[in-house]
Amino acid sequence: MDWNPMNGTPAVTRLARYTGSEFDEIRGDVVDPFEVKGSGLVWRPTEEHFGIRLDGRLVAHAGCVPVPLAVGGAGIRAIGVGSVIVAPGQRGRGLARSVVASAVEHGRGRGLEHGLLFCRPDRVPVYERLGWRLLEGDMRVEQPGGPIVMPLRSMWLPLREGAVWPGGPMRLLSLPM
Ligand SMILES: CC(C)(COP(=O)(O)OP(=O)(O)OC[C@H]1O[C@@H](n2cnc3c(N)ncnc32)[C@H](O)[C@@H]1OP(=O)(O)O)[C@@H](O)C(=O)NCCC(=O)NCCS
């Protein structure tokens, strides 16, 4: 693994592409690492990709894409973070923390004030450790057959001091990422 000499964290690189073969490289022989296949949800791909390589092998990834939301009466553009995965043998070493931080930084650099992600309830503590906050209440998201209530947990992250999540009904105006 390459390390960032400035702060001792693993070096994260911007990936030119993230396709099925990069996903396979990370997941190894784990068939459904996200454990959300049973949900039947249809996802949108992320657009920017951040990864960590260890001896030439990709071992961690986080993707992001700006997404539009309507929350209460407000329109928000958030950086949607998704496809966060660390190779099974490399977990617990801060790699998710590093790739998610890069995706968040990308959103901040685009002037966005909110991060958004969806995860299973058992992944909530991981993101809480990274500063993300659980959103109470239902979030409606687009699906091919029309909007549905997201069955996974929704979490947000303020990207600048003083950023708040507006109150009121939450609707993601796109497929989830
Ligand atoms: C979830 C996942 C990405 C975490 O990757 P990781 O590299 O082990 O995470 P990190 O080492 O960066 O840990 C980040 C923080 O979460 C904590 N954490 C990690 N796994 C945890 C768990 N299972 N329960 C509670 N906290 C956990 C760590 O202690 C760390 O906090 P700390 O730095 O304050 O100690 C990894 O387990 C994975 O790829 N799982 C399968 C795919 C998946 O579920 N992706 C998420 C989809 S939303």
The ligand as an SDF file (V2000), in Angstrom:
LIG
                    3D

 48 50  0  0  0  0  0  0  0  0999 V2000
  -18.2460   -1.2190    5.7050 C   0  0  0  0  0  0  0  0  0  0  0  0
  -16.8020   -1.2800    5.2260 C   0  0  0  0  0  0  0  0  0  0  0  0
  -16.6890   -0.4350    3.9510 C   0  0  0  0  0  0  0  0  0  0  0  0
  -15.8880   -0.6830    6.3210 C   0  0  0  0  0  0  0  0  0  0  0  0
  -14.5640   -0.6710    5.8180 O   0  0  0  0  0  0  0  0  0  0  0  0
  -13.2810   -0.5920    6.7850 P   0  0  0  0  0  0  0  0  0  0  0  0
  -12.0750   -0.2410    5.9700 O   0  0  0  0  0  0  0  0  0  0  0  0
  -13.2200   -1.7900    7.6290 O   0  0  0  0  0  0  0  0  0  0  0  0
  -13.6560    0.6620    7.7060 O   0  0  0  0  0  0  0  0  0  0  0  0
  -12.6100    1.5700    8.5080 P   0  0  0  0  0  0  0  0  0  0  0  0
  -11.4800    0.7020    8.9860 O   0  0  0  0  0  0  0  0  0  0  0  0
  -12.2510    2.7750    7.6910 O   0  0  0  0  0  0  0  0  0  0  0  0
  -13.4710    1.9860    9.7520 O   0  0  0  0  0  0  0  0  0  0  0  0
  -14.1650    3.2220    9.8050 C   0  0  0  0  0  0  0  0  0  0  0  0
  -14.7420    3.3660   11.1950 C   0  0  0  0  0  0  0  0  0  0  0  0
  -15.8320    2.4660   11.3450 O   0  0  0  0  0  0  0  0  0  0  0  0
  -15.6020    1.5840   12.4350 C   0  0  0  0  0  0  0  0  0  0  0  0
  -16.1080    0.2810   12.0330 N   0  0  0  0  0  0  0  0  0  0  0  0
  -15.6410   -0.5050   11.0400 C   0  0  0  0  0  0  0  0  0  0  0  0
  -16.3880   -1.6150   10.9320 N   0  0  0  0  0  0  0  0  0  0  0  0
  -17.3450   -1.5170   11.8970 C   0  0  0  0  0  0  0  0  0  0  0  0
  -18.4350   -2.3380   12.2760 C   0  0  0  0  0  0  0  0  0  0  0  0
  -18.6900   -3.5000   11.6730 N   0  0  0  0  0  0  0  0  0  0  0  0
  -19.2260   -1.9240   13.2920 N   0  0  0  0  0  0  0  0  0  0  0  0
  -18.9820   -0.7480   13.9230 C   0  0  0  0  0  0  0  0  0  0  0  0
  -17.9720    0.0850   13.5890 N   0  0  0  0  0  0  0  0  0  0  0  0
  -17.1720   -0.3050   12.5920 C   0  0  0  0  0  0  0  0  0  0  0  0
  -14.1020    1.5980   12.6460 C   0  0  0  0  0  0  0  0  0  0  0  0
  -13.7650    1.2950   13.9870 O   0  0  0  0  0  0  0  0  0  0  0  0
  -13.7440    3.0070   12.2610 C   0  0  0  0  0  0  0  0  0  0  0  0
  -13.9520    3.9050   13.3260 O   0  0  0  0  0  0  0  0  0  0  0  0
  -12.6960    4.4890   14.1690 P   0  0  0  0  0  0  0  0  0  0  0  0
  -11.6910    4.9510   13.1440 O   0  0  0  0  0  0  0  0  0  0  0  0
  -13.2830    5.5990   14.9570 O   0  0  0  0  0  0  0  0  0  0  0  0
  -12.1810    3.3420   14.9620 O   0  0  0  0  0  0  0  0  0  0  0  0
  -16.3660   -2.7430    4.9560 C   0  0  0  0  0  0  0  0  0  0  0  0
  -16.6630   -3.5300    6.0680 O   0  0  0  0  0  0  0  0  0  0  0  0
  -16.9970   -3.3560    3.7200 C   0  0  0  0  0  0  0  0  0  0  0  0
  -16.4870   -3.2350    2.6010 O   0  0  0  0  0  0  0  0  0  0  0  0
  -18.1610   -4.0530    3.8990 N   0  0  0  0  0  0  0  0  0  0  0  0
  -18.8710   -4.6800    2.7640 C   0  0  0  0  0  0  0  0  0  0  0  0
  -19.4530   -3.6520    1.8140 C   0  0  0  0  0  0  0  0  0  0  0  0
  -20.3150   -2.6390    2.5330 C   0  0  0  0  0  0  0  0  0  0  0  0
  -21.1270   -2.9650    3.3730 O   0  0  0  0  0  0  0  0  0  0  0  0
  -20.1190   -1.3610    2.1810 N   0  0  0  0  0  0  0  0  0  0  0  0
  -20.8930   -0.2730    2.7600 C   0  0  0  0  0  0  0  0  0  0  0  0
  -22.0990   -0.0680    1.9620 C   0  0  0  0  0  0  0  0  0  0  0  0
  -23.0880    1.2630    2.6270 S   0  0  0  0  0  0  0  0  0  0  0  0
  1  2  1  0
  2  3  1  0
  2  4  1  0
  2 36  1  0
  4  5  1  0
  5  6  1  0
  6  7  2  0
  6  8  1  0
  6  9  1  0
  9 10  1  0
 10 11  2  0
 10 12  1  0
 10 13  1  0
 13 14  1  0
 14 15  1  0
 15 16  1  0
 15 30  1  0
 16 17  1  0
 17 18  1  0
 17 28  1  0
 18 19  1  0
 18 27  1  0
 19 20  2  0
 20 21  1  0
 21 22  1  0
 21 27  2  0
 22 23  1  0
 22 24  2  0
 24 25  1  0
 25 26  2  0
 26 27  1  0
 28 29  1  0
 28 30  1  0
 30 31  1  0
 31 32  1  0
 32 33  2  0
 32 34  1  0
 32 35  1  0
 36 37  1  0
 36 38  1  0
 38 39  2  0
 38 40  1  0
 40 41  1  0
 41 42  1  0
 42 43  1  0
 43 44  2  0
 43 45  1  0
 45 46  1  0
 46 47  1  0
 47 48  1  0
M  END
$$$$
